[in-house]
Amino acid sequence: MVYYMARYSTQLMLSFEFIVDLCVLLLLVYFNVMGIERNSLWVFLVTGGFHSVIEAIIALTGVRKIENARILNRSISFPLPALIVGFFEGGIISLAAFHFARAITYYDSFSIWLFNCFCIIFGLLTLIGSVIIRKQRDSNPTHLQITRRKLFTPGSVCLLLIFFLIACGYLLFNWSISPQAWKSLLYFFTGVVIFLAVMIIPLHCLGIRFIEIRTTDGYVRASPFEQIAIMYPFNTILEAGWFVCNWVLIHALKL
């Protein structure tokens, strides 16, 4: 039995992610220039760049395909979709988790404010976008397309395992990691899970993101039990596992 992570999407989705990436980048440049907070820009660039490389690899291997990619009514080709998705799904989530860890570790008021703002803004945007897409699905589904990503493929699992082992090697053999840094890793991972939940639960509850099964007749929705048993462990363990590598990058660069 082959499972797929599926979601409804529109031509506007990639444009939305591009605009959000650009707005976050400009905000972080402003923080950097004004001396408000300088590490955030580098966290966003490093982790977003890392995830863009991962997105490029899984696109080249056919694990995830973004067909007819367009931003602002202009066609774009590889590797631009990988960059946009990489910074949206990798850079922004890592940035939120970075500030969650700082908020817990140092009781930093700026980090508390920024993490809460990110959760509220992205939670509302996800909810509003899900409602709009659901209405389009119910009234005129021809304008929507379903993007699918095969789960638990040997290639994606091996890629995750390779990077995860590299991260574990850094954690196990780097004797300079302090007890406080270990706690920071735990807080960072917790921040990733919280932020992923904020972005995924509205999509799942409104039926925009879901689990499908490939059959001889095409694709069918998985059962409610399979939806829950696969969707949430996959996102909180496998998907969030990538972000351990992000914390290693952040710690190694002393950000």
C-alpha positions in Angstrom: 0.0 0.0 0.0 1.5 3.4 -1.1 0.5 6.5 0.8 0.6 10.1 -0.6 0.5 13.4 1.1 -2.0 15.4 -1.1 -3.3 18.9 -0.9 -5.4 21.2 -3.0 -3.6 24.1 -4.5 -4.1 27.1 -6.8 -1.9 29.0 -9.1 -1.8 31.7 -6.5 -0.3 29.5 -3.8 3.3 29.8 -5.1 2.9 33.5 -5.6 1.6 33.8 -2.0 4.7 31.9 -0.7 7.0 34.1 -2.7 5.4 37.3 -1.4 5.6 35.9 2.2 9.3 34.9 1.7 10.1 38.4 0.4 8.2 40.2 3.2 10.0 38.2 5.9 13.3 38.8 4.2 12.7 42.6 4.1 11.6 42.6 7.7 14.7 40.8 8.8 16.9 43.1 6.8 15.2 46.0 8.5 15.9 44.4 11.9 19.5 43.9 10.9 20.1 47.4 9.6 18.4 49.1 12.6 20.3 46.9 15.0 17.1 45.4 16.5 18.1 41.8 16.0 20.9 40.6 13.6 21.0 36.8 14.0 17.4 36.3 12.6 18.5 37.2 9.1 21.3 34.7 9.0 19.1 32.0 10.6 16.5 32.6 7.8 19.1 32.6 5.0 21.1 29.5 6.2 18.1 27.3 7.0 16.1 28.4 4.1 19.1 27.8 1.8 19.5 24.3 3.3 15.9 23.4 2.8 16.0 24.8 -0.8 18.8 22.3 -1.5 16.6 19.5 -0.1 13.7 20.7 -2.2 15.8 20.7 -5.3 17.1 17.2 -4.6 13.6 15.8 -4.1 12.3 17.6 -7.2 15.1 16.2 -9.3 14.4 12.7 -8.0 10.7 13.0 -8.7 9.5 12.7 -5.0 7.8 16.1 -5.2 6.7 17.7 -8.5 5.4 21.3 -8.9 3.8 21.4 -12.3 3.0 24.6 -14.2 4.7 26.7 -11.6 3.8 30.4 -11.8 4.4 33.4 -9.6 2.6 36.7 -10.3 1.2 35.3 -13.6 4.7 34.4 -14.9 5.9 30.9 -15.5 9.0 29.9 -13.6 11.1 26.8 -13.9 13.6 24.8 -11.7 15.2 25.8 -9.4 13.0 28.8 -8.5 10.1 26.7 -7.1 12.5 24.8 -4.9 13.9 28.1 -3.6 10.5 29.6 -2.8 9.2 26.4 -1.1 12.5 25.9 0.7 12.5 29.3 2.3 8.8 29.2 3.1 8.8 25.7 4.6 12.3 25.7 6.0 13.5 29.2 6.7 10.3 30.6 8.2 9.6 27.5 10.4 13.2 27.5 11.6 13.1 31.2 12.3 10.0 30.7 14.4 11.5 27.7 16.3 14.8 29.7 16.8 12.8 32.5 18.6 10.7 30.0 20.6 14.0 28.4 21.9 15.4 31.9 22.8 12.1 32.9 24.4 12.2 29.8 26.7 16.0 29.8 27.3 16.6 33.5 27.9 13.1 34.8 28.5 13.8 37.2 25.6 10.8 39.6 25.2 11.6 40.2 21.5 11.6 36.5 20.8 8.4 35.9 22.7 6.7 38.7 20.7 8.0 37.5 17.3 7.1 33.9 17.9 3.6 34.8 19.0 3.2 37.1 16.0 4.3 34.4 13.6 1.9 31.9 15.1 -1.1 34.3 15.0 -0.3 35.7 11.5 0.5 32.3 9.8 -2.3 30.6 11.6 -4.8 33.1 10.4 -3.4 33.1 6.8 -3.6 29.3 6.7 -7.1 29.3 8.0 -8.3 32.0 5.6 -6.6 30.4 2.7 -8.0 27.0 3.6 -11.6 28.4 3.7 -11.1 30.1 0.3 -9.8 26.9 -1.3 -12.5 24.8 0.3 -15.2 27.1 -1.2 -13.5 26.9 -4.6 -13.4 23.2 -4.3 -17.1 23.0 -3.5 -18.2 25.5 -6.2 -15.8 25.3 -9.1 -13.1 22.6 -8.5 -11.8 22.9 -12.1 -9.6 25.8 -11.0 -7.9 23.7 -8.4 -5.2 21.0 -8.8 -4.1 18.4 -6.3 -0.3 18.1 -5.7 0.9 14.8 -4.4 4.0 13.6 -2.7 4.7 9.9 -2.1 5.5 9.2 1.5 8.2 6.9 2.8 10.0 6.5 -0.5 13.5 4.9 -0.2 15.1 8.0 -1.6 13.5 10.5 0.8 14.0 8.2 3.8 17.7 7.7 2.9 18.2 11.4 2.4 16.7 12.1 5.8 18.7 9.4 7.4 22.0 10.7 5.9 21.5 14.2 7.2 20.1 13.0 10.5 23.2 10.8 11.1 25.4 13.8 10.2 23.5 15.9 12.8 23.7 13.1 15.4 27.5 12.8 14.7 27.9 16.5 15.4 25.8 16.2 18.6 27.5 13.1 19.9 31.1 14.0 19.2 31.1 17.8 19.8 32.1 17.9 23.5 31.7 21.7 23.6 27.9 21.5 23.5 26.7 22.8 26.9 23.7 21.5 28.9 22.0 24.8 28.0 22.5 24.1 24.3 21.0 20.6 24.7 17.9 22.2 26.3 17.9 24.8 23.4 17.7 21.9 20.9 14.7 20.4 22.8 13.0 23.8 22.8 13.9 24.4 19.1 12.3 21.0 18.2 9.2 21.8 20.3 8.9 25.2 18.5 9.0 23.4 15.2 6.2 21.0 16.2 4.1 23.9 17.6 4.5 26.0 14.4 3.9 23.0 12.1 0.7 22.3 14.0 -0.5 25.9 13.6 0.0 25.6 9.8 -1.2 22.0 9.3 -4.2 21.5 11.5 -6.4 24.0 9.7 -5.4 22.5 6.3 -6.2 19.0 7.6 -9.4 19.8 9.4 -10.9 21.6 6.4 -9.9 18.8 4.0 -7.3 20.8 2.0 -4.3 18.6 3.1 -4.9 14.9 3.4 -3.6 11.4 3.0 -4.4 9.4 -0.2 -3.8 5.8 -1.2 -2.8 4.7 -4.7 -5.0 2.0 -6.1 -5.4 0.4 -9.5 -8.3 2.8 -10.1 -6.4 5.9 -9.1 -6.2 7.8 -5.8 -8.6 7.4 -2.9 -8.8 9.1 0.5 -7.3 7.1 3.4 -9.6 6.2 6.3 -9.9 8.7 9.2 -7.7 6.5 11.4 -5.0 6.4 8.7 -5.3 10.2 8.2 -4.5 10.8 11.9 -2.0 7.9 12.3 0.1 9.0 9.3 -0.4 12.8 9.0 0.7 13.8 12.5 3.5 11.3 13.2 4.9 12.0 9.7 4.9 15.8 10.3 6.1 15.7 13.9 8.8 13.0 13.5 10.0 12.7 9.9 9.3 16.3 8.7 10.5 17.8 12.0 13.5 15.6 11.8 15.0 17.8 9.1 15.0 20.7 11.6 17.4 19.0 13.9 19.9 19.6 11.0 18.9 23.2 11.0 19.6 23.5 14.7 23.0 22.0 14.1 23.7 24.6 11.4 22.6 27.4 13.7 24.7 26.1 16.6 27.8 25.5 14.5 27.6 29.0 13.1 27.1 30.4 16.6 23.9 32.3 15.7 
